């Protein structure tokens, strides 16, 4: 916990990926293409699943929500990052930073829970194929997806509330390309033990879900 040169901030400066002018256009085009492919791929997947009656199954229902979540948290980060690559002004307001952090965290955590639900869906399909459609009913699928969004929202809200308790920072310059929790905590002057504990617990839960579905 640092107390020297600590002050409240109204804006953060995101250093981004590089300050080398020769690389800016290349990086902009690279990430713009990747983002474009991501957006078109995910929206195309959602449209295809909605349009085809044959794809109205639990597996594709979950996949459509996974595509939606992937589209959302990519859109939360990449447009601002692309603007920062080309612009000299790399600032983001404190409120904007908190909103970006909250939304990214919510969708990222939701994605982890969706992957776990999809693993359960495949488990049922393999182990109980005859009872699959009975077990994975439409009502259950909706409840599982709603639970994923709820868990993502609640976990992210806890992180946000703890982050808002930080009243002063040693600097407003963030060595990152978007507002994420670890670089934010590294600038905090107040005690962030509880924040780090929550981050550790959430990361362990993510690891457990990913390993359990492997």
C-alpha positions in Angstrom: 0.0 0.0 0.0 1.5 3.3 -1.1 0.7 6.6 0.4 3.1 8.9 -1.4 1.9 11.0 -4.4 -1.6 9.5 -4.1 -4.6 11.4 -5.4 -8.1 10.8 -6.8 -8.2 10.5 -10.5 -10.9 11.6 -13.0 -9.2 10.1 -16.1 -6.9 7.2 -16.9 -4.3 7.1 -19.7 -4.1 3.7 -21.5 -0.6 3.2 -22.8 -1.8 0.6 -25.3 0.3 -1.9 -27.2 3.1 0.4 -28.6 4.2 4.0 -29.1 6.2 3.2 -32.3 4.6 5.2 -35.1 5.7 2.8 -37.8 3.7 0.0 -36.1 0.4 1.9 -35.5 -1.1 1.4 -38.9 -0.1 -2.2 -39.1 -1.5 -3.0 -35.6 -4.7 -1.0 -36.4 -5.3 -3.0 -39.6 -4.4 -6.3 -38.0 -6.8 -5.9 -35.0 -9.5 -4.3 -37.2 -9.5 -7.4 -39.5 -9.5 -9.7 -36.5 -12.4 -7.8 -34.9 -14.3 -7.7 -38.2 -13.9 -11.5 -38.6 -15.0 -12.0 -34.9 -18.1 -9.8 -35.3 -19.2 -11.3 -38.6 -18.5 -14.8 -37.4 -20.5 -14.5 -34.2 -23.4 -12.5 -35.7 -23.5 -14.9 -38.6 -23.6 -17.9 -36.2 -26.5 -16.4 -34.3 -28.4 -15.5 -37.5 -27.9 -19.0 -38.9 -29.0 -20.7 -35.7 -32.1 -18.5 -35.5 -33.0 -19.0 -39.2 -32.6 -22.8 -39.3 -35.3 -24.9 -37.5 -33.0 -27.9 -37.6 -30.5 -26.0 -35.3 -33.1 -25.3 -32.6 -31.5 -27.8 -30.2 -30.0 -27.3 -26.8 -26.4 -27.4 -28.1 -27.0 -24.7 -30.6 -29.1 -22.7 -28.2 -26.0 -22.5 -25.9 -23.7 -21.9 -28.8 -25.8 -18.9 -29.9 -25.5 -17.3 -26.5 -21.7 -18.1 -26.4 -21.4 -16.2 -29.8 -23.4 -13.3 -28.4 -21.2 -13.1 -25.3 -18.0 -13.3 -27.4 -19.3 -10.5 -29.6 -20.2 -8.3 -26.6 -16.9 -8.4 -24.8 -15.0 -8.0 -28.0 -17.0 -4.9 -28.8 -16.5 -3.5 -25.3 -12.7 -3.5 -25.8 -11.6 -3.4 -29.4 -13.2 -0.2 -30.8 -11.6 1.9 -28.0 -8.3 0.1 -28.4 -8.4 0.8 -32.2 -9.0 4.5 -31.5 -6.1 4.7 -29.1 -3.7 3.1 -31.6 -4.2 5.9 -34.0 -4.9 8.8 -31.7 -2.5 10.7 -29.5 -5.2 11.2 -26.8 -5.3 7.8 -25.1 -7.4 9.0 -22.1 -10.6 7.4 -20.8 -12.7 8.9 -18.1 -12.9 7.3 -14.7 -16.6 6.5 -15.3 -15.8 5.1 -18.7 -13.1 3.0 -17.3 -15.4 1.5 -14.6 -18.1 0.8 -17.2 -15.7 -0.9 -19.5 -14.2 -3.0 -16.7 -17.6 -4.0 -15.4 -19.1 -5.0 -18.8 -15.9 -6.9 -19.8 -15.8 -8.7 -16.5 -19.5 -9.6 -16.6 -19.3 -11.1 -20.1 -16.0 -12.9 -19.5 -17.3 -14.6 -16.4 -20.6 -15.4 -18.2 -18.6 -17.1 -20.9 -16.9 -19.3 -18.5 -20.2 -20.5 -17.0 -21.6 -21.0 -20.4 -18.7 -23.3 -21.3 -19.4 -25.3 -18.2 -23.1 -25.6 -19.1 -22.2 -26.7 -22.6 -19.9 -29.3 -21.1 -22.8 -30.6 -19.1 -25.0 -30.6 -22.2 -22.5 -32.8 -24.0 -22.2 -35.1 -21.0 -26.0 -35.7 -21.0 -26.0 -36.2 -24.7 -23.2 -38.8 -24.5 -24.3 -40.6 -21.3 -28.1 -40.5 -21.7 -28.8 -40.1 -25.4 -32.3 -41.5 -25.2 -33.3 -39.1 -22.5 -31.3 -36.2 -23.8 -34.2 -34.1 -25.1 -36.3 -34.8 -22.0 -33.5 -33.9 -19.6 -32.3 -30.8 -21.6 -35.8 -29.3 -21.9 -36.3 -25.8 -23.2 -37.2 -24.6 -19.8 -34.0 -26.0 -18.3 -31.9 -24.5 -21.0 -33.4 -21.1 -20.4 -32.8 -21.4 -16.7 -29.2 -22.5 -17.2 -28.4 -19.6 -19.6 -30.1 -17.2 -17.2 -28.1 -18.5 -14.4 -24.9 -17.9 -16.4 -25.8 -14.3 -17.0 -26.8 -13.8 -13.4 -23.5 -15.3 -12.1 -21.5 -13.1 -14.5 -23.5 -10.0 -13.5 -23.2 -10.6 -9.7 -19.5 -11.5 -9.8 -18.7 -8.5 -11.9 -20.8 -6.2 -9.6 -18.8 -7.4 -6.6 -15.6 -6.6 -8.4 -17.0 -3.2 -9.4 -18.1 -2.3 -5.8 -14.7 -3.2 -4.4 -12.9 -1.2 -7.1 -15.1 1.8 -6.4 -13.9 1.7 -2.8 -10.4 2.6 -4.0 -10.3 6.4 -3.4 -6.7 7.3 -4.6 -4.1 6.1 -7.1 -0.4 6.5 -7.3 -0.8 7.4 -11.0 -3.4 7.6 -13.7 -1.2 6.0 -16.4 -2.3 2.4 -16.9 0.1 0.1 -18.7 -2.6 -1.8 -20.6 -4.8 -1.4 -23.6 -8.1 -1.5 -21.8 -9.4 -1.1 -18.2 -8.9 -4.4 -16.5 -8.7 -5.1 -12.8 -5.1 -6.2 -12.3 -3.5 -3.1 -13.8 -6.1 -1.0 -11.9 -5.1 -2.6 -8.6 -1.4 -2.1 -9.3 -2.0 1.7 -9.2 -4.1 1.7 -6.1 -2.9 3.4 -2.9 -5.4 1.8 -0.5 -5.4 -1.7 0.7 -6.6 -4.0 -2.1 -6.3 -7.4 -0.3 -10.0 -8.1 -0.6 -10.0 -7.2 -4.3 -7.1 -9.6 -4.9 -8.8 -12.3 -2.9 -11.9 -12.0 -4.9 -9.9 -12.0 -8.1 -8.1 -15.1 -7.0 -11.3 -16.9 -6.1 -12.9 -16.1 -9.4 -9.8 -17.1 -11.4 -9.7 -20.4 -9.5 -13.4 -21.0 -10.3 -12.7 -20.3 -14.0 -9.8 -22.8 -13.9 -11.9 -25.4 -12.2 -14.7 -25.1 -14.8 -12.3 -25.2 -17.7 -10.5 -28.3 -16.4 -13.7 -30.1 -15.5 -15.0 -29.8 -19.0 -11.7 -30.9 -20.6 
